[in-house]
Amino acid sequence: MFGYVSKIAKTFRGPSIEERELAYLNQSIDRVDLEYRQRQIDRGMFRGRPNNFL
């Protein structure tokens, strides 16, 4: 019963932060683009952290 309810809830919620980050990384076209995207994620692109330039 609980598994059924959690499955329904999962279909109605949006993708998690980790799922969005992985989808973003999977869209990279080469290694340089992948590394650039990894740096953007590390800087908080999906997590709402402020950019630290120091």
mmCIF file of the N, C-alpha and C atoms, coordinates in Angstrom:
data_MODEL
# 
_entry.id   MODEL 
# 
loop_
_atom_site.group_PDB 
_atom_site.id 
_atom_site.type_symbol 
_atom_site.label_atom_id 
_atom_site.label_alt_id 
_atom_site.label_comp_id 
_atom_site.label_asym_id 
_atom_site.label_entity_id 
_atom_site.label_seq_id 
_atom_site.pdbx_PDB_ins_code 
_atom_site.Cartn_x 
_atom_site.Cartn_y 
_atom_site.Cartn_z 
_atom_site.occupancy 
_atom_site.B_iso_or_equiv 
_atom_site.pdbx_formal_charge 
_atom_site.auth_seq_id 
_atom_site.auth_comp_id 
_atom_site.auth_asym_id 
_atom_site.auth_atom_id 
_atom_site.pdbx_PDB_model_num 
ATOM 1   N N  . MET A 1 1  ? 0.820  -1.195 0.000   1.00 0.00 ? 1  MET A N  1 
ATOM 2   C CA . MET A 1 1  ? 0.000  0.000  0.000   1.00 0.00 ? 1  MET A CA 1 
ATOM 3   C C  . MET A 1 1  ? 0.865  1.260  0.000   1.00 0.00 ? 1  MET A C  1 
ATOM 4   N N  . PHE A 1 2  ? 1.859  1.295  0.902   1.00 0.00 ? 2  PHE A N  1 
ATOM 5   C CA . PHE A 1 2  ? 2.709  2.484  0.979   1.00 0.00 ? 2  PHE A CA 1 
ATOM 6   C C  . PHE A 1 2  ? 3.527  2.652  -0.299  1.00 0.00 ? 2  PHE A C  1 
ATOM 7   N N  . GLY A 1 3  ? 3.981  1.548  -0.885  1.00 0.00 ? 3  GLY A N  1 
ATOM 8   C CA . GLY A 1 3  ? 4.743  1.630  -2.133  1.00 0.00 ? 3  GLY A CA 1 
ATOM 9   C C  . GLY A 1 3  ? 3.922  2.239  -3.251  1.00 0.00 ? 3  GLY A C  1 
ATOM 10  N N  . TYR A 1 4  ? 2.658  1.915  -3.285  1.00 0.00 ? 4  TYR A N  1 
ATOM 11  C CA . TYR A 1 4  ? 1.757  2.461  -4.291  1.00 0.00 ? 4  TYR A CA 1 
ATOM 12  C C  . TYR A 1 4  ? 1.599  3.968  -4.112  1.00 0.00 ? 4  TYR A C  1 
ATOM 13  N N  . VAL A 1 5  ? 1.433  4.403  -2.886  1.00 0.00 ? 5  VAL A N  1 
ATOM 14  C CA . VAL A 1 5  ? 1.270  5.833  -2.602  1.00 0.00 ? 5  VAL A CA 1 
ATOM 15  C C  . VAL A 1 5  ? 2.547  6.592  -2.942  1.00 0.00 ? 5  VAL A C  1 
ATOM 16  N N  . SER A 1 6  ? 3.694  6.042  -2.580  1.00 0.00 ? 6  SER A N  1 
ATOM 17  C CA . SER A 1 6  ? 4.952  6.731  -2.879  1.00 0.00 ? 6  SER A CA 1 
ATOM 18  C C  . SER A 1 6  ? 5.217  6.774  -4.379  1.00 0.00 ? 6  SER A C  1 
ATOM 19  N N  . LYS A 1 7  ? 4.779  5.762  -5.111  1.00 0.00 ? 7  LYS A N  1 
ATOM 20  C CA . LYS A 1 7  ? 4.944  5.759  -6.567  1.00 0.00 ? 7  LYS A CA 1 
ATOM 21  C C  . LYS A 1 7  ? 4.097  6.862  -7.201  1.00 0.00 ? 7  LYS A C  1 
ATOM 22  N N  . ILE A 1 8  ? 2.886  7.032  -6.710  1.00 0.00 ? 8  ILE A N  1 
ATOM 23  C CA . ILE A 1 8  ? 2.015  8.100  -7.213  1.00 0.00 ? 8  ILE A CA 1 
ATOM 24  C C  . ILE A 1 8  ? 2.610  9.465  -6.872  1.00 0.00 ? 8  ILE A C  1 
ATOM 25  N N  . ALA A 1 9  ? 3.103  9.617  -5.658  1.00 0.00 ? 9  ALA A N  1 
ATOM 26  C CA . ALA A 1 9  ? 3.699  10.888 -5.247  1.00 0.00 ? 9  ALA A CA 1 
ATOM 27  C C  . ALA A 1 9  ? 4.922  11.216 -6.092  1.00 0.00 ? 9  ALA A C  1 
ATOM 28  N N  . LYS A 1 10 ? 5.701  10.214 -6.443  1.00 0.00 ? 10 LYS A N  1 
ATOM 29  C CA . LYS A 1 10 ? 6.904  10.431 -7.251  1.00 0.00 ? 10 LYS A CA 1 
ATOM 30  C C  . LYS A 1 10 ? 6.553  10.918 -8.651  1.00 0.00 ? 10 LYS A C  1 
ATOM 31  N N  . THR A 1 11 ? 5.433  10.448 -9.207  1.00 0.00 ? 11 THR A N  1 
ATOM 32  C CA . THR A 1 11 ? 5.047  10.881 -10.547 1.00 0.00 ? 11 THR A CA 1 
ATOM 33  C C  . THR A 1 11 ? 4.586  12.333 -10.573 1.00 0.00 ? 11 THR A C  1 
ATOM 34  N N  . PHE A 1 12 ? 4.066  12.840 -9.450  1.00 0.00 ? 12 PHE A N  1 
ATOM 35  C CA . PHE A 1 12 ? 3.560  14.208 -9.418  1.00 0.00 ? 12 PHE A CA 1 
ATOM 36  C C  . PHE A 1 12 ? 4.591  15.244 -8.998  1.00 0.00 ? 12 PHE A C  1 
ATOM 37  N N  . ARG A 1 13 ? 5.669  14.827 -8.398  1.00 0.00 ? 13 ARG A N  1 
ATOM 38  C CA . ARG A 1 13 ? 6.679  15.797 -7.981  1.00 0.00 ? 13 ARG A CA 1 
ATOM 39  C C  . ARG A 1 13 ? 7.637  16.068 -9.141  1.00 0.00 ? 13 ARG A C  1 
ATOM 40  N N  . GLY A 1 14 ? 8.323  17.170 -9.068  1.00 0.00 ? 14 GLY A N  1 
ATOM 41  C CA . GLY A 1 14 ? 9.305  17.505 -10.083 1.00 0.00 ? 14 GLY A CA 1 
ATOM 42  C C  . GLY A 1 14 ? 10.590 16.727 -9.863  1.00 0.00 ? 14 GLY A C  1 
ATOM 43  N N  . PRO A 1 15 ? 11.507 16.820 -10.810 1.00 0.00 ? 15 PRO A N  1 
ATOM 44  C CA . PRO A 1 15 ? 12.783 16.113 -10.648 1.00 0.00 ? 15 PRO A CA 1 
ATOM 45  C C  . PRO A 1 15 ? 13.592 16.694 -9.492  1.00 0.00 ? 15 PRO A C  1 
ATOM 46  N N  . SER A 1 16 ? 14.323 15.830 -8.817  1.00 0.00 ? 16 SER A N  1 
ATOM 47  C CA . SER A 1 16 ? 15.143 16.281 -7.696  1.00 0.00 ? 16 SER A CA 1 
ATOM 48  C C  . SER A 1 16 ? 16.342 17.070 -8.216  1.00 0.00 ? 16 SER A C  1 
ATOM 49  N N  . ILE A 1 17 ? 17.031 17.708 -7.311  1.00 0.00 ? 17 ILE A N  1 
ATOM 50  C CA . ILE A 1 17 ? 18.214 18.480 -7.690  1.00 0.00 ? 17 ILE A CA 1 
ATOM 51  C C  . ILE A 1 17 ? 19.252 17.576 -8.330  1.00 0.00 ? 17 ILE A C  1 
ATOM 52  N N  . GLU A 1 18 ? 19.453 16.400 -7.757  1.00 0.00 ? 18 GLU A N  1 
ATOM 53  C CA . GLU A 1 18 ? 20.435 15.464 -8.299  1.00 0.00 ? 18 GLU A CA 1 
ATOM 54  C C  . GLU A 1 18 ? 20.050 15.013 -9.706  1.00 0.00 ? 18 GLU A C  1 
ATOM 55  N N  . GLU A 1 19 ? 18.769 14.775 -9.933  1.00 0.00 ? 19 GLU A N  1 
ATOM 56  C CA . GLU A 1 19 ? 18.310 14.370 -11.262 1.00 0.00 ? 19 GLU A CA 1 
ATOM 57  C C  . GLU A 1 19 ? 18.500 15.495 -12.272 1.00 0.00 ? 19 GLU A C  1 
ATOM 58  N N  . ARG A 1 20 ? 18.234 16.733 -11.856 1.00 0.00 ? 20 ARG A N  1 
ATOM 59  C CA . ARG A 1 20 ? 18.431 17.868 -12.765 1.00 0.00 ? 20 ARG A CA 1 
ATOM 60  C C  . ARG A 1 20 ? 19.905 18.060 -13.093 1.00 0.00 ? 20 ARG A C  1 
ATOM 61  N N  . GLU A 1 21 ? 20.770 17.909 -12.073 1.00 0.00 ? 21 GLU A N  1 
ATOM 62  C CA . GLU A 1 21 ? 22.205 18.046 -12.315 1.00 0.00 ? 21 GLU A CA 1 
ATOM 63  C C  . GLU A 1 21 ? 22.701 16.973 -13.275 1.00 0.00 ? 21 GLU A C  1 
ATOM 64  N N  . LEU A 1 22 ? 22.262 15.739 -13.076 1.00 0.00 ? 22 LEU A N  1 
ATOM 65  C CA . LEU A 1 22 ? 22.694 14.646 -13.942 1.00 0.00 ? 22 LEU A CA 1 
ATOM 66  C C  . LEU A 1 22 ? 22.214 14.858 -15.377 1.00 0.00 ? 22 LEU A C  1 
ATOM 67  N N  . ALA A 1 23 ? 20.979 15.301 -15.538 1.00 0.00 ? 23 ALA A N  1 
ATOM 68  C CA . ALA A 1 23 ? 20.462 15.572 -16.877 1.00 0.00 ? 23 ALA A CA 1 
ATOM 69  C C  . ALA A 1 23 ? 21.264 16.684 -17.550 1.00 0.00 ? 23 ALA A C  1 
ATOM 70  N N  . TYR A 1 24 ? 21.631 17.696 -16.784 1.00 0.00 ? 24 TYR A N  1 
ATOM 71  C CA . TYR A 1 24 ? 22.432 18.800 -17.317 1.00 0.00 ? 24 TYR A CA 1 
ATOM 72  C C  . TYR A 1 24 ? 23.808 18.305 -17.760 1.00 0.00 ? 24 TYR A C  1 
ATOM 73  N N  . LEU A 1 25 ? 24.431 17.456 -16.944 1.00 0.00 ? 25 LEU A N  1 
ATOM 74  C CA . LEU A 1 25 ? 25.740 16.917 -17.301 1.00 0.00 ? 25 LEU A CA 1 
ATOM 75  C C  . LEU A 1 25 ? 25.649 16.007 -18.521 1.00 0.00 ? 25 LEU A C  1 
ATOM 76  N N  . ASN A 1 26 ? 24.581 15.261 -18.638 1.00 0.00 ? 26 ASN A N  1 
ATOM 77  C CA . ASN A 1 26 ? 24.419 14.347 -19.770 1.00 0.00 ? 26 ASN A CA 1 
ATOM 78  C C  . ASN A 1 26 ? 24.244 15.081 -21.090 1.00 0.00 ? 26 ASN A C  1 
ATOM 79  N N  . GLN A 1 27 ? 23.919 16.352 -21.054 1.00 0.00 ? 27 GLN A N  1 
ATOM 80  C CA . GLN A 1 27 ? 23.755 17.137 -22.275 1.00 0.00 ? 27 GLN A CA 1 
ATOM 81  C C  . GLN A 1 27 ? 25.079 17.674 -22.815 1.00 0.00 ? 27 GLN A C  1 
ATOM 82  N N  . SER A 1 28 ? 26.166 17.438 -22.112 1.00 0.00 ? 28 SER A N  1 
ATOM 83  C CA . SER A 1 28 ? 27.460 17.961 -22.570 1.00 0.00 ? 28 SER A CA 1 
ATOM 84  C C  . SER A 1 28 ? 27.867 17.277 -23.868 1.00 0.00 ? 28 SER A C  1 
ATOM 85  N N  . ILE A 1 29 ? 28.579 18.029 -24.712 1.00 0.00 ? 29 ILE A N  1 
ATOM 86  C CA . ILE A 1 29 ? 28.933 17.498 -26.028 1.00 0.00 ? 29 ILE A CA 1 
ATOM 87  C C  . ILE A 1 29 ? 30.376 17.009 -26.108 1.00 0.00 ? 29 ILE A C  1 
ATOM 88  N N  . ASP A 1 30 ? 31.226 17.463 -25.201 1.00 0.00 ? 30 ASP A N  1 
ATOM 89  C CA . ASP A 1 30 ? 32.606 16.981 -25.171 1.00 0.00 ? 30 ASP A CA 1 
ATOM 90  C C  . ASP A 1 30 ? 33.160 17.143 -23.756 1.00 0.00 ? 30 ASP A C  1 
ATOM 91  N N  . ARG A 1 31 ? 34.421 16.756 -23.583 1.00 0.00 ? 31 ARG A N  1 
ATOM 92  C CA . ARG A 1 31 ? 35.014 16.780 -22.244 1.00 0.00 ? 31 ARG A CA 1 
ATOM 93  C C  . ARG A 1 31 ? 35.126 18.197 -21.693 1.00 0.00 ? 31 ARG A C  1 
ATOM 94  N N  . VAL A 1 32 ? 35.480 19.136 -22.538 1.00 0.00 ? 32 VAL A N  1 
ATOM 95  C CA . VAL A 1 32 ? 35.619 20.525 -22.096 1.00 0.00 ? 32 VAL A CA 1 
ATOM 96  C C  . VAL A 1 32 ? 34.269 21.061 -21.622 1.00 0.00 ? 32 VAL A C  1 
ATOM 97  N N  . ASP A 1 33 ? 33.227 20.783 -22.378 1.00 0.00 ? 33 ASP A N  1 
ATOM 98  C CA . ASP A 1 33 ? 31.880 21.201 -21.989 1.00 0.00 ? 33 ASP A CA 1 
ATOM 99  C C  . ASP A 1 33 ? 31.458 20.524 -20.688 1.00 0.00 ? 33 ASP A C  1 
ATOM 100 N N  . LEU A 1 34 ? 31.784 19.252 -20.530 1.00 0.00 ? 34 LEU A N  1 
ATOM 101 C CA . LEU A 1 34 ? 31.458 18.529 -19.299 1.00 0.00 ? 34 LEU A CA 1 
ATOM 102 C C  . LEU A 1 34 ? 32.145 19.164 -18.098 1.00 0.00 ? 34 LEU A C  1 
ATOM 103 N N  . GLU A 1 35 ? 33.426 19.488 -18.235 1.00 0.00 ? 35 GLU A N  1 
ATOM 104 C CA . GLU A 1 35 ? 34.161 20.107 -17.132 1.00 0.00 ? 35 GLU A CA 1 
ATOM 105 C C  . GLU A 1 35 ? 33.594 21.482 -16.798 1.00 0.00 ? 35 GLU A C  1 
ATOM 106 N N  . TYR A 1 36 ? 33.193 22.230 -17.817 1.00 0.00 ? 36 TYR A N  1 
ATOM 107 C CA . TYR A 1 36 ? 32.579 23.536 -17.590 1.00 0.00 ? 36 TYR A CA 1 
ATOM 108 C C  . TYR A 1 36 ? 31.271 23.387 -16.808 1.00 0.00 ? 36 TYR A C  1 
ATOM 109 N N  . ARG A 1 37 ? 30.467 22.429 -17.207 1.00 0.00 ? 37 ARG A N  1 
ATOM 110 C CA . ARG A 1 37 ? 29.197 22.190 -16.529 1.00 0.00 ? 37 ARG A CA 1 
ATOM 111 C C  . ARG A 1 37 ? 29.417 21.713 -15.095 1.00 0.00 ? 37 ARG A C  1 
ATOM 112 N N  . GLN A 1 38 ? 30.434 20.904 -14.869 1.00 0.00 ? 38 GLN A N  1 
ATOM 113 C CA . GLN A 1 38 ? 30.746 20.451 -13.513 1.00 0.00 ? 38 GLN A CA 1 
ATOM 114 C C  . GLN A 1 38 ? 31.126 21.632 -12.623 1.00 0.00 ? 38 GLN A C  1 
ATOM 115 N N  . ARG A 1 39 ? 31.902 22.572 -13.169 1.00 0.00 ? 39 ARG A N  1 
ATOM 116 C CA . ARG A 1 39 ? 32.265 23.762 -12.396 1.00 0.00 ? 39 ARG A CA 1 
ATOM 117 C C  . ARG A 1 39 ? 31.032 24.599 -12.073 1.00 0.00 ? 39 ARG A C  1 
ATOM 118 N N  . GLN A 1 40 ? 30.118 24.713 -13.028 1.00 0.00 ? 40 GLN A N  1 
ATOM 119 C CA . GLN A 1 40 ? 28.893 25.466 -12.769 1.00 0.00 ? 40 GLN A CA 1 
ATOM 120 C C  . GLN A 1 40 ? 28.083 24.828 -11.644 1.00 0.00 ? 40 GLN A C  1 
ATOM 121 N N  . ILE A 1 41 ? 27.992 23.517 -11.656 1.00 0.00 ? 41 ILE A N  1 
ATOM 122 C CA . ILE A 1 41 ? 27.255 22.817 -10.603 1.00 0.00 ? 41 ILE A CA 1 
ATOM 123 C C  . ILE A 1 41 ? 27.962 22.993 -9.268  1.00 0.00 ? 41 ILE A C  1 
ATOM 124 N N  . ASP A 1 42 ? 29.292 22.900 -9.261  1.00 0.00 ? 42 ASP A N  1 
ATOM 125 C CA . ASP A 1 42 ? 30.044 23.090 -8.022  1.00 0.00 ? 42 ASP A CA 1 
ATOM 126 C C  . ASP A 1 42 ? 29.849 24.486 -7.450  1.00 0.00 ? 42 ASP A C  1 
ATOM 127 N N  . ARG A 1 43 ? 29.605 25.455 -8.314  1.00 0.00 ? 43 ARG A N  1 
ATOM 128 C CA . ARG A 1 43 ? 29.382 26.834 -7.864  1.00 0.00 ? 43 ARG A CA 1 
ATOM 129 C C  . ARG A 1 43 ? 27.953 27.067 -7.393  1.00 0.00 ? 43 ARG A C  1 
ATOM 130 N N  . GLY A 1 44 ? 27.101 26.053 -7.480  1.00 0.00 ? 44 GLY A N  1 
ATOM 131 C CA . GLY A 1 44 ? 25.758 26.167 -6.939  1.00 0.00 ? 44 GLY A CA 1 
ATOM 132 C C  . GLY A 1 44 ? 24.685 26.530 -7.936  1.00 0.00 ? 44 GLY A C  1 
ATOM 133 N N  . MET A 1 45 ? 24.863 26.178 -9.177  1.00 0.00 ? 45 MET A N  1 
ATOM 134 C CA . MET A 1 45 ? 23.898 26.536 -10.207 1.00 0.00 ? 45 MET A CA 1 
ATOM 135 C C  . MET A 1 45 ? 22.486 26.029 -9.886  1.00 0.00 ? 45 MET A C  1 
ATOM 136 N N  . PHE A 1 46 ? 22.364 24.834 -9.351  1.00 0.00 ? 46 PHE A N  1 
ATOM 137 C CA . PHE A 1 46 ? 21.056 24.247 -9.080  1.00 0.00 ? 46 PHE A CA 1 
ATOM 138 C C  . PHE A 1 46 ? 20.668 24.313 -7.608  1.00 0.00 ? 46 PHE A C  1 
ATOM 139 N N  . ARG A 1 47 ? 21.557 24.717 -6.754  1.00 0.00 ? 47 ARG A N  1 
ATOM 140 C CA . ARG A 1 47 ? 21.290 24.650 -5.325  1.00 0.00 ? 47 ARG A CA 1 
ATOM 141 C C  . ARG A 1 47 ? 21.052 26.010 -4.686  1.00 0.00 ? 47 ARG A C  1 
ATOM 142 N N  . GLY A 1 48 ? 21.104 27.071 -5.453  1.00 0.00 ? 48 GLY A N  1 
ATOM 143 C CA . GLY A 1 48 ? 20.774 28.379 -4.924  1.00 0.00 ? 48 GLY A CA 1 
ATOM 144 C C  . GLY A 1 48 ? 21.835 28.988 -4.033  1.00 0.00 ? 48 GLY A C  1 
ATOM 145 N N  . ARG A 1 49 ? 23.059 28.476 -4.074  1.00 0.00 ? 49 ARG A N  1 
ATOM 146 C CA . ARG A 1 49 ? 24.121 29.065 -3.267  1.00 0.00 ? 49 ARG A CA 1 
ATOM 147 C C  . ARG A 1 49 ? 24.665 30.292 -3.981  1.00 0.00 ? 49 ARG A C  1 
ATOM 148 N N  . PRO A 1 50 ? 25.123 31.263 -3.232  1.00 0.00 ? 50 PRO A N  1 
ATOM 149 C CA . PRO A 1 50 ? 25.710 32.443 -3.869  1.00 0.00 ? 50 PRO A CA 1 
ATOM 150 C C  . PRO A 1 50 ? 27.041 32.097 -4.532  1.00 0.00 ? 50 PRO A C  1 
ATOM 151 N N  . ASN A 1 51 ? 27.360 32.814 -5.586  1.00 0.00 ? 51 ASN A N  1 
ATOM 152 C CA . ASN A 1 51 ? 28.635 32.601 -6.269  1.00 0.00 ? 51 ASN A CA 1 
ATOM 153 C C  . ASN A 1 51 ? 29.760 33.214 -5.460  1.00 0.00 ? 51 ASN A C  1 
ATOM 154 N N  . ASN A 1 52 ? 30.765 32.425 -5.160  1.00 0.00 ? 52 ASN A N  1 
ATOM 155 C CA . ASN A 1 52 ? 31.949 32.916 -4.458  1.00 0.00 ? 52 ASN A CA 1 
ATOM 156 C C  . ASN A 1 52 ? 33.079 33.036 -5.466  1.00 0.00 ? 52 ASN A C  1 
ATOM 157 N N  . PHE A 1 53 ? 33.569 34.232 -5.649  1.00 0.00 ? 53 PHE A N  1 
ATOM 158 C CA . PHE A 1 53 ? 34.606 34.459 -6.637  1.00 0.00 ? 53 PHE A CA 1 
ATOM 159 C C  . PHE A 1 53 ? 35.995 34.466 -6.036  1.00 0.00 ? 53 PHE A C  1 
ATOM 160 N N  . LEU A 1 54 ? 36.137 34.209 -4.771  1.00 0.00 ? 54 LEU A N  1 
ATOM 161 C CA . LEU A 1 54 ? 37.449 34.203 -4.124  1.00 0.00 ? 54 LEU A CA 1 
ATOM 162 C C  . LEU A 1 54 ? 38.046 32.833 -4.123  1.00 0.00 ? 54 LEU A C  1 
# 
